[in-house]
């Protein structure tokens, strides 16, 4: 038997080396032991490889399942997102339609307000005209309180001199003449006579005034003198009392 420590020859069956004194080990035993250890290592390695392969297969299927679930959840979320997006888009369209309808109602309301304002202006003008006429009639009543309604031959006229100013025409930088909007000017003449009255109008160069009765020209009456827009000159109104041929002249100057 050879000592593995010092390589000295020893007798078979010896337990200790005769050279170094260390315990002798049977090489066959060692080889058997090594073979046994090798088999153990191989078995453990095979078992470990099987375990690792099983773990890999399990992990593959586990993570594949996880990925599939994640894809399913993502598809579900995407589907729900599409539904939500379609809902919000429909809501937005409804709101836009409602805004358009509201704008139409606002436009109609603006048109109604404008129409109301125009009518209000017309009513104000009519009220002003009525107030002017009432004022003229009140003034006529106060002017003729002392005049008998019958058998009185004298004639009264409230004004014998009237003066009006007209707007001048403007000239633009290009030399074109532009005329401002002309408004009719008028004056109220209060006349009182128990008989009939004749009225004549004479103008200097052209017709600058017109004459109308607001009330019947018998007794206390109201005559309205209107200046023709854009005209200038002099006019004479002659009131003639048919009972005694008395005449009263009213001079009108338009500048």
VOMARBA-980929 format. One record per residue: x negated, y, z of N, C-alpha, C, O in turn. Coordinates in steps of 0.02 Angstrom, whole numbers, plus 50000, padded with zeros to 5 digits. Example, Ala and Ser with C-alpha at 12.3 -4.5 7.8 and 13.67 -1.06 7.14 Angstrom:
<recs>
493404971650390493854977550390493404983550390492884983450423/493584988850354493164994750357493555000250394493305005750402/
</recs>
This chain:
<recs>
499574994150000500005000050000499555006250000499075006550039/499675010849960499255016849953499575022449993500185023649989/499135025850033499385031650071499465037550023499005039349986/500035040350027500175045949981499845052350003499825057349968/499575052050065499255058050091498515058350072498265063450048/498155052550084497435052550069497255047750013496665047349994/497745043949986497655039449931497215033349949496915030249905/497175031750014496775025950035497175019550031497785019650040/496835013750016497155007350012497275004750082496835005150126/497855002050093498044999050158498374992350143498594990950087/498384988150194498694981550187499444982350181499754987050206/499734977250146500464977250140500774976250208500534971950246/501264979650225501614979050289501354983750341501664984450394/500764987150327500494991850377500964997850383501275000150335/501005000250446501455005850459501085012450457501385017650443/500445012450472500055018550474499435017850430499195012250421/499185023150405498605023150360497975022050404497885025150456/497555017350380496945015850417496425021350408495935021650446/496525025650360496045031050348496235037550382495845040550419/496865039650370497065046250399497535045350458497645050050496/497805039450466498235038150524498955040550516499345040150564/499125042850460499815045350450500265039550431500045034550404/500925040350446501395034850431501405033650355501395038150314/501435027050340501465024950271502205024450249502615022050287/502365026450187503035025950160503015021650099502545021950058/503535017550093503565012950037503755017049974504275020349974/503355016749921503485020449859504125018049826504485022049796/504255011649830504865008949800505475011849835505985013449805/505375012349901505925015249940506025022549921506585025049914/505475025749913505515032849894505835033549825506245038049813/505635028849780505935029349713506685028149716507075031449681/506875023249756507595021849763507955027749794508505029749775/507605030449844507915036249878507975042049829508475045649830/507465043049788507485048549739508025047449689508385051949668/508065040749667508595039349618509285040549649509745043149617/509335038649713509975040049747510125047449751510685049749740/509605051149768509705058449772509865061349704510275065949698/509555058749652509695061149584510415059849565510755064249537/510635053849580511345052349565511815056849604512325059149578/511615058149667512035062649707512055069549677512585072649671/511455071849657511425078449626511835078749561512185083549547/511765073249522512135072949459512885072949473513265076249438/513085069149523513805068849540514065075549564514605077949544/513645078549607513855085249631513885090249573514345094349569/513385089649528513395094249470513995093149426514325097849403/514145086549415514735085149373515375087649406515805090649374/515415086349473516015088849510516065096449507516595099349498/515475099649515515475106949513515675109449444516035114349437/515415105949392515595107949324516335106949311516675111149280/516595101149336517325100049328517715105449365518225107949340/517465107149426517815112349465517795119049428518295122649423/517195120549402517135126949366517565126949302517885131949286/517565121149267517975120849207518715121449224519095124849190/518905118149279519605118849300519765126049319520295128749302/519275129149354519385136249372519445140649310519845145349308/519015139049260519045143049199519705142049163520015146849139/519915135749159520565134449126521135137749164521565140949134/521115137049231521645140249271521625147749263522135151049256/520995150549266520935157849258521175160149190521485165349183/521005156149138521225157949071521985158349067522275163249043/522305152849091523045152749088523345158049135523855161149119/523015159149192523275164049240523245171049210523735174849211/522655172749182522585179449153522985180149089523225185549072/523055174549052523485174848992524205176349012524555180248980/524415173149067525095174449092525155181649115525655184949103/524625184149149524625191149171524665195849112525045200649112/524265194349060524275198649000524955198448967525215203548945/525255192448963525915191848933526435195748973526855199248944/526395195149040526855198949082526755206549072527225210449070/526105208549068525965215649058526245218048991526525223448986/526155213748939526435215648874527195216048876527495220548847/527495211148911528225211248917528455217548954528945220748934/528115219149009528295225149046528195231449004528605236049005/527635231548966527505237348923528055238048870528285243548856/528245232348840528785232548790529435234748822529825238448792/529555232248883530175234348918530165241748932530665245248922/529585244248956529525251448970529605255448907529925260748906/529295252948852529355256648788530075256748764530315261848739/530415251048773531125250848752531535255548794531955259248768/531415255448861531785260048904531605267248888532035271648891/530965268548871530765275348853531125277648789531325283448784/531185273048741531545274748680532275276448695532555281148668/532575272348738533275273648757533335280448791533785284448776/532865281848838532885288248873532765294048825533095299248830/532285293148778532135298448730532745299748686532915305548673/533065294448663533675295348622534225298848661534585303048634/534285297148725534795300448767534645307848774535085312148767/534005309448789533835316548798533915320348732534125326148732/533745317048675533835320448611534575321948598534745327248573/534995317048615535715318248607535965323848652536395327848633/535695324048714535875329448759535655336248733536025341148738/535055336348704534795342648676535235344948618535385350848612/535435340148575535875342048519536545344648544536815349448516/536805341548596537435343948624537365351048652537805355248643/536795352248686536675358948713536595364048657536845369648662/536245362148603536175366748547536845368248515536975373948497/537275363148508537945364248482538345368948528538705373348505/538265367848594538625372048641538375379248637538775383948641/537715380148628537435386948622537695390248559537865396248559/537725386448503537985389248441538705391348449538905396748425/539105387148481539815388848493539875395048537540285399448524/539455395448589539455401248634539265407548596539565412848607/538775407048551538565412848512539125415248466539225421248457/539495410448438540075412248396540595415948437540875420948415/540725413448498541205416848541540965423748560541365428448565/540305424448572540025431048589540115435848530540295441648540/539995433448469540085437648410540805439848402540955445548386/541275435148415541985436848411542155441948465542535446648452/541875441148525542005445848579541735452748561542055457848575/541125453048531540845459448511541295462848459541425468848462/541535458748411541975461648360542625464248392542875469548372/542885460548441543495462748475543365469248513543785473748514/542775469748546542605475848583542545481748536542785487148550/542215480648478542145486048429542825488248404542955494248398/543265483448389543935485148366544315488948420544675493748406/544235486648483544565490148538544305497348545544695501948557/543645498148538543355504948544543615509448488543755515348500/543665506648427543925510748372544655512748385544845518548374/545045507948408545745509548424545785514648481546215519048482/545325513948530545325518648585545175525748560545495530548582/544695526348514544545532848485545145535748448545295541648453/545495531448410546095533648375546625536048424546945541248414/546725532148479547215534248529547025540848561547455545048574/546375541748574546155548048604546295553948558546515559248580/546165552948492546305558248444547045559848442547245565648440/547465554648443548195555848442548415559348506548835563848504/548125557248563548305560548627548095567848626548465572248648/547475569248599547235576148595547695580348551547865586048567/547905577348494548355581048449549025582548484549285588048478/549285577648521549905578748558549825583948612550255588248622/549245583648647549125588748699549075595648669549335600548697/548725596148610548675602748577549375605348559549525611248567/549785600848533550455602948513550875604948573551245609948571/550815601048629551175602848689550935609548717551325613748739/550255610548713549985617048736550255622748694550425628148720/550275621548628550545626848584551275628248600551475634048601/551665623148611552375624048627552455627548694552895631748702/552015625748744552065629148808551885636548801552215640848830/551365637848761551185644948750551725648648713551855654448728/552045645348666552605648548630553185650048677553505655348671/553315645448723553865646648770553715652748814554155656848826/553075653148839552905658848881552895665348841553045670648868/552725664748777552695670748734553395673448718553485679448708/553885668948717554555670948695555075670748751555675670848737/554845670548814555325670148869555795676148869556395675548884/555525682148853555935688248858556315689748794556655694848791/556265685548744556585686948680557255683448676557275677348684/557815686848664558455683548656558455679048595558125680548545/558825673548599558845668948543559345671048489559315668348434/559775675748502560265677948452560275685648450560195689048501/560375688248390560485695448382559875699648394559945705648405/559295696848392558695700748404558305700948339558095695748313/558205706948312557935707648245557185708948244556885708448190/556875710548301556155711648301555785704948293556035699648312/555185705348266554775699348253554125699948291553825705348296/553905694348319553275694148356552815688748325553045683348308/552175690348318551665685648297551085686148346550865691648362/550835680548369550345680548424549675683548405549365686848446/549435682448343548775684848322548835688248254549205685848210/548465693748245548455697048180547755697248151547655699948096/547265694448187546575694248161546265687548182546225686048242/546025683648133545705677248147545045676848109545005679148052/544535674048141543875673448110543625666348119543655663548174/543365663448064543095656648065542385656648039542195660847998/541995651748062541305650848037541265643848008541485638948038/540975643347947540885636847915540155634747918539715638947927/540035628247911539345625547913539005626947846539295626047792/538355629047851537965630347790537695623647763537575618947801/537615623447697537325617447666536575617547674536265622847668/536275611747689535555611147697535235608847632535545605547591/534585610847623534215608847563533625604547585533245606547628/533555598547556533015593947574532365596247543532355600947503/531805592847561531145594647535531105593747460530735597347427/531475588947431531475587847359531885592847321531905592747260/532225597247357532625602347324533355600347316533755604347291/533535594347336534235592147329534645595047386534425595247443/535235597247370535665600347420536075594947455536405590847423/536045594947521536425590247561536905594147605536705598847639/537535592247604538055595947641538255592047703538375586047700/538275595547760538485592347822539235590647818539605593647779/539435585747859540135583747861540565589647884540435592547938/541055591547844541485597247859542105594847896542405589947876/542285598347948542895596847986543395602547977543205608347974/544005600647973544535605647963544605609948026544675607348081/544595616648017544705621348071545415624048066545675624948011/545715625348122546405627848119546535632348179546175632348228/547055636248172547275640748224548035640348229548375639448178/548295640948289549015640648300549285647848309549045651548351/549775649648268550105656248273550795655248302551185651148277/550955659048353551615658648384552045664348355551855670248358/552605662448329553055667248296553735666848328553975661448345/554055672748337554725672848366555165677648327554995683448318/555735675248304556235679248269556895675448271556895669248268/557435679048276558085675648278558345674048208558795669948201/558045677248157558265675848089557755671948050557285669148078/557855671847983557385668247940556755672247929556755678347930/556215668547917555565671647904555285668747839555325662747827/555015673147799554655670947740553915672247751553725677247781/553495667647727552765668247736552435667747668552595663247629/551975672247654551585671947592550845672247611550655675447661/550425668947571549705668747584549345671647523549455669247467/548925676647533548515679447480547775678647499547585680047556/547375676447450546655675547462546255680347419546485682447366/545645681947441545235686847405544975683947339545125686647286/544595678447342544305675647281544575668647266544715667147209/544635664447317544875657647308545275655747370545265659147421/545625650247364546025647947420545565645847478545175641147470/545615649347534545205647747592545615645147650545335642547699/546285645747647546695643647703547365641047677547585642847623/547675636747717548345634147702548785635247763548535636347818/549435634947753549895636847806550465631747809550745629947758/550635629447870551205624947879551565626947943551275630047988/552215625047946552615625948006552595619448047552705614048020/552475620048112552535614248156553265613348177553485607748189/553635618948182554345618648201554735622648150554445626248109/555375622048152555805625648104555705633148112555725635648168/555605636848056555465644148061556085648248076556245652948040/556445646448129557025650148153556965650648228556885645548261/557015656648256556925657448328556195656648346555755657948304/556045654448407555355653348427555055647548387555315641948389/554525648948351554235643848307553475643848314553175648448343/553175638448288552445637748288552215636948216552445632448181/551755641348194551465640748128550735638648136550395641048182/550495634148093549815631648098549425633648036549615631847980/548875637348046548455639647992547835635347989547485634548039/547695632347931547115627947923546625631047872546825633247819/545975631047891545465633447846545225627547803545085622147829/545185628647737544975623347692544225622447699543845627247693/543975616147713543255615047724542845617147664543025615847607/542275620447679541815622447627541985628847591541595631047548/542555631947606542755638147572542585644147615542575643747676/542435649847582542295656147615542685661647582542835661447522/542855666547622543215672247593543715675147643543655674147703/544195678947615544695682347656545395680247633545525679547573/545835679247681546525677647666546985682147707546815684047763/547565683647680548055687747716548715683947717548985682147664/548975682647778549625679547786550135685147800550035689247845/550655685247762551175690347770551815686947794552105682947758/552025688647855552665686247882553195691547869553115697347891/553725689847836554265694647819554905692647854555135686947850/555195697547891555835696547925556395698047876556465703747854/556795693047857557315694147807557895698347833558315700647794/557925699247899558485703247926558375710647915558845714347901/557755712947921557625720147914557015721547871556765727247871/556775716547835556205717247790555565719347827555105721947796/555535718247891554925719847929554385714847909554525708947897/553775717247905553215713047887552655713647939552515718947965/552345707847952551745707647995551215703847956551325698247932/550625706847951550075703747915549555700847964549385703948014/549325694847948548795691547987548185690847941548225687647889/547635693947961547025693947921546565688147944546435687348003/546335684347895545905678447909545235679447873545225680547812/544695679047910544025679647882543645673047892543595670547948/543385670347838543005664147841542305665647816542205667547759/541805664747860541105666247843540685659947840540085660247826/
</recs>
